[in-house]
């Protein structure tokens, strides 16, 4: 068996939780570090930030020292993103000028 595909299970996680980590969080980590080459201090725009992968991307970006900005579709989702410590929470309505934020603010749950 190749051991380069094994991960140590963090303390406090059971087998089911550990198995689930490799789905969204490994995908997020590889996307940020291999594809995007995100470094500490950079800002990361996360589309769909309140979905399962988007949430993992936001948390992983923070762990890498980056500032995630959540791009979401409603004020409700902006509040959920703030709970995940997004640095900012703009949301876009389908109306008006495309590419122009209807609402954007620094979230209260965020810190630099």
Order of alpha helices (4+ residues) and beta strands (2+ residues): alpha-beta-alpha-beta-alpha-beta
